[in-house]
Amino acid sequence: MLVDTAPNPVIADLQARLRDYTDRVEQAPSPDEVLNALHALTTASLPLSVLAAAKFPLKSGDWDEIKLRKTSFIHRDVPDGWWEEYEILARAKFRPMLFLARSSLASYTWTEARRMFEPIGVDRWSYELALKYGMRDGLTCPVASRWVVGFWSRKDLSKVLTQPVRIMVFAAASFAALRLEQLVGLEGDGIGSRIRLTPRELAVLRLVAGGAQSSEVAQALGLGEETVRSHLKKAQAKLGARNRTQAVAEALRQNLIP
């Protein structure tokens, strides 16, 4: 039986364009040009348009701290009105794609995210908004836990984005994020304010997060139980928590403990 070893034309085209793109994006003088170069690459052989790129805030829930054209950038070809409506609706709501991007190193389509989260009711707002503006599917690429680069499409991407294609798109998104990091510089490093906990407070919270009781924490750290409780109370106060459970949850949310 003969085996077709001819290269996939989409993959071959992407490979050729990716080589040129890496040189071009390194010289891009502005964030807009970075996104334009990425958009030109993905739309040449795929139904995949650039949506936006944003730098992760210090605290995982502080997306409202992101400032347009300072640490987040929307591509010019995004459907008119989508961003303005998204910005209003997103306030104090769960953002599944950004949550997934913040907590993962893999790229996921919006369809895959819906299958994972199975959103109902109000949690479907972002998907319904996208459909309203003709965005049927998309792809979200987290880069080094510092940036997220998003794409959108008018088509279902489940059969379009094969694993080899996805790897190349992810690579292109990574190059874009690296250039954006250079252009933004230190300006975006102060997004939000990070709580300052002492090493012992962090150590206590880390053990409590693993299910340890005060006596077990004291034994593990060589401290007295009263000292452990004191560290917990100080950590709770700094984190604005009512109890140790909320303190642990807040420390995890702010990426203060692994």
DRENZARO-564761 format. One record per residue (C-alpha): residue number from 0; x negated, y, z negated. Coordinates in steps of 0.25 Angstrom, whole numbers. Last residue first. Example, Ala and Ser with C-alpha at 12.3 -4.5 7.8 and 13.67 -1.06 7.14 Angstrom:
BEGIN
(balo 1 (-55 -4 -29))
(balo 0 (-49 -18 -31))
//
This chain:
BEGIN
(balo 257 (-10 110 -179))
(balo 256 (-10 122 -189))
(balo 255 (-9 136 -186))
(balo 254 (-2 134 -173))
(balo 253 (9 145 -176))
(balo 252 (20 135 -175))
(balo 251 (12 125 -184))
(balo 250 (10 135 -194))
(balo 249 (25 139 -194))
(balo 248 (29 124 -196))
(balo 247 (19 122 -207))
(balo 246 (24 134 -214))
(balo 245 (39 130 -212))
(balo 244 (36 117 -219))
(balo 243 (28 124 -230))
(balo 242 (40 133 -234))
(balo 241 (46 146 -230))
(balo 240 (36 150 -220))
(balo 239 (31 164 -216))
(balo 238 (18 159 -211))
(balo 237 (9 167 -220))
(balo 236 (18 163 -232))
(balo 235 (19 149 -229))
(balo 234 (4 148 -228))
(balo 233 (2 155 -241))
(balo 232 (12 145 -248))
(balo 231 (5 133 -241))
(balo 230 (-8 137 -246))
(balo 229 (-3 139 -260))
(balo 228 (4 125 -260))
(balo 227 (-10 119 -256))
(balo 226 (-16 127 -268))
(balo 225 (-6 121 -277))
(balo 224 (-8 107 -272))
(balo 223 (-23 109 -275))
(balo 222 (-33 108 -263))
(balo 221 (-42 97 -258))
(balo 220 (-36 99 -244))
(balo 219 (-30 84 -242))
(balo 218 (-26 83 -257))
(balo 217 (-19 97 -257))
(balo 216 (-12 94 -244))
(balo 215 (-8 80 -250))
(balo 214 (-2 87 -262))
(balo 213 (5 98 -254))
(balo 212 (12 87 -245))
(balo 211 (6 83 -232))
(balo 210 (16 82 -220))
(balo 209 (6 86 -208))
(balo 208 (10 100 -208))
(balo 207 (7 101 -223))
(balo 206 (-7 97 -219))
(balo 205 (-8 108 -209))
(balo 204 (-2 118 -218))
(balo 203 (-12 115 -229))
(balo 202 (-24 116 -219))
(balo 201 (-18 129 -213))
(balo 200 (-17 135 -227))
(balo 199 (-31 130 -230))
(balo 198 (-37 137 -218))
(balo 197 (-30 150 -221))
(balo 196 (-18 154 -213))
(balo 195 (-18 166 -204))
(balo 194 (-5 168 -196))
(balo 193 (-7 171 -181))
(balo 192 (-1 183 -176))
(balo 191 (6 183 -162))
(balo 190 (-1 185 -149))
(balo 189 (-15 189 -153))
(balo 188 (-23 181 -143))
(balo 187 (-15 187 -131))
(balo 186 (-24 200 -129))
(balo 185 (-37 192 -131))
(balo 184 (-38 189 -116))
(balo 183 (-25 190 -108))
(balo 182 (-34 189 -95))
(balo 181 (-42 178 -100))
(balo 180 (-31 170 -105))
(balo 179 (-23 173 -92))
(balo 178 (-35 166 -85))
(balo 177 (-34 154 -94))
(balo 176 (-19 153 -93))
(balo 175 (-20 153 -77))
(balo 174 (-31 142 -77))
(balo 173 (-22 134 -87))
(balo 172 (-10 136 -78))
(balo 171 (-18 131 -66))
(balo 170 (-22 119 -74))
(balo 169 (-7 116 -78))
(balo 168 (-3 117 -63))
(balo 167 (-14 107 -60))
(balo 166 (-10 97 -71))
(balo 165 (5 99 -67))
(balo 164 (2 95 -52))
(balo 163 (-5 82 -57))
(balo 162 (6 79 -66))
(balo 161 (17 81 -56))
(balo 160 (24 94 -57))
(balo 159 (34 93 -45))
(balo 158 (42 82 -50))
(balo 157 (46 88 -64))
(balo 156 (46 102 -58))
(balo 155 (60 104 -56))
(balo 154 (61 116 -47))
(balo 153 (62 131 -48))
(balo 152 (49 131 -55))
(balo 151 (42 138 -67))
(balo 150 (28 139 -72))
(balo 149 (23 142 -86))
(balo 148 (9 145 -92))
(balo 147 (7 144 -107))
(balo 146 (-6 149 -113))
(balo 145 (-14 147 -126))
(balo 144 (-12 132 -130))
(balo 143 (-22 128 -119))
(balo 142 (-13 131 -108))
(balo 141 (2 127 -109))
(balo 140 (9 124 -95))
(balo 139 (24 126 -94))
(balo 138 (30 121 -81))
(balo 137 (44 125 -75))
(balo 136 (57 121 -71))
(balo 135 (70 126 -65))
(balo 134 (66 141 -65))
(balo 133 (78 147 -58))
(balo 132 (80 159 -67))
(balo 131 (92 153 -74))
(balo 130 (84 140 -75))
(balo 129 (73 146 -83))
(balo 128 (83 152 -93))
(balo 127 (90 139 -94))
(balo 126 (76 132 -97))
(balo 125 (72 143 -107))
(balo 124 (86 143 -115))
(balo 123 (87 128 -117))
(balo 122 (84 129 -131))
(balo 121 (97 136 -133))
(balo 120 (105 124 -131))
(balo 119 (97 111 -129))
(balo 118 (82 108 -126))
(balo 117 (78 94 -123))
(balo 116 (64 97 -128))
(balo 115 (56 87 -120))
(balo 114 (65 86 -108))
(balo 113 (66 101 -107))
(balo 112 (51 102 -108))
(balo 111 (49 93 -96))
(balo 110 (59 101 -88))
(balo 109 (51 114 -91))
(balo 108 (39 107 -86))
(balo 107 (28 104 -96))
(balo 106 (13 107 -96))
(balo 105 (4 100 -107))
(balo 104 (-4 105 -118))
(balo 103 (8 106 -128))
(balo 102 (13 114 -140))
(balo 101 (13 128 -134))
(balo 100 (18 123 -120))
(balo 99 (29 116 -127))
(balo 98 (34 128 -135))
(balo 97 (33 137 -123))
(balo 96 (41 127 -115))
(balo 95 (51 125 -126))
(balo 94 (54 140 -130))
(balo 93 (62 140 -142))
(balo 92 (69 153 -144))
(balo 91 (66 165 -153))
(balo 90 (66 175 -141))
(balo 89 (66 167 -128))
(balo 88 (79 172 -122))
(balo 87 (74 186 -121))
(balo 86 (60 183 -115))
(balo 85 (66 173 -106))
(balo 84 (76 183 -100))
(balo 83 (65 193 -97))
(balo 82 (56 182 -91))
(balo 81 (67 176 -82))
(balo 80 (72 189 -77))
(balo 79 (65 188 -63))
(balo 78 (61 174 -60))
(balo 77 (46 172 -62))
(balo 76 (38 176 -50))
(balo 75 (30 187 -58))
(balo 74 (24 177 -67))
(balo 73 (26 180 -82))
(balo 72 (14 183 -91))
(balo 71 (12 181 -106))
(balo 70 (1 186 -115))
(balo 69 (1 201 -111))
(balo 68 (10 202 -99))
(balo 67 (22 198 -107))
(balo 66 (19 197 -122))
(balo 65 (20 184 -130))
(balo 64 (24 187 -145))
(balo 63 (38 182 -142))
(balo 62 (31 168 -140))
(balo 61 (28 168 -155))
(balo 60 (32 153 -158))
(balo 59 (19 146 -156))
(balo 58 (11 157 -164))
(balo 57 (-2 162 -157))
(balo 56 (6 165 -144))
(balo 55 (4 157 -132))
(balo 54 (-1 165 -120))
(balo 53 (9 165 -108))
(balo 52 (10 162 -94))
(balo 51 (22 163 -85))
(balo 50 (31 157 -74))
(balo 49 (22 152 -63))
(balo 48 (29 146 -52))
(balo 47 (30 131 -49))
(balo 46 (36 125 -36))
(balo 45 (23 119 -33))
(balo 44 (13 121 -21))
(balo 43 (9 135 -20))
(balo 42 (18 139 -32))
(balo 41 (8 134 -42))
(balo 40 (-4 141 -37))
(balo 39 (2 154 -33))
(balo 38 (9 155 -47))
(balo 37 (-5 152 -54))
(balo 36 (-11 164 -46))
(balo 35 (1 173 -49))
(balo 34 (0 169 -64))
(balo 33 (-15 173 -65))
(balo 32 (-12 186 -56))
(balo 31 (-2 190 -66))
(balo 30 (-11 188 -78))
(balo 29 (-21 197 -72))
(balo 28 (-35 197 -64))
(balo 27 (-34 183 -59))
(balo 26 (-49 179 -57))
(balo 25 (-48 165 -64))
(balo 24 (-34 163 -57))
(balo 23 (-40 163 -43))
(balo 22 (-51 153 -46))
(balo 21 (-42 143 -53))
(balo 20 (-32 146 -42))
(balo 19 (-41 141 -30))
(balo 18 (-43 128 -37))
(balo 17 (-29 126 -40))
(balo 16 (-24 129 -26))
(balo 15 (-32 116 -21))
(balo 14 (-27 108 -32))
(balo 13 (-13 113 -31))
(balo 12 (-13 110 -16))
(balo 11 (-18 95 -18))
(balo 10 (-8 93 -29))
(balo 9 (4 98 -21))
(balo 8 (-1 90 -9))
(balo 7 (-2 77 -17))
(balo 6 (-15 70 -12))
(balo 5 (-14 59 -2))
(balo 4 (-17 46 -9))
(balo 3 (-4 39 -4))
(balo 2 (-6 24 -7))
(balo 1 (-5 14 4))
(balo 0 (0 0 0))
//
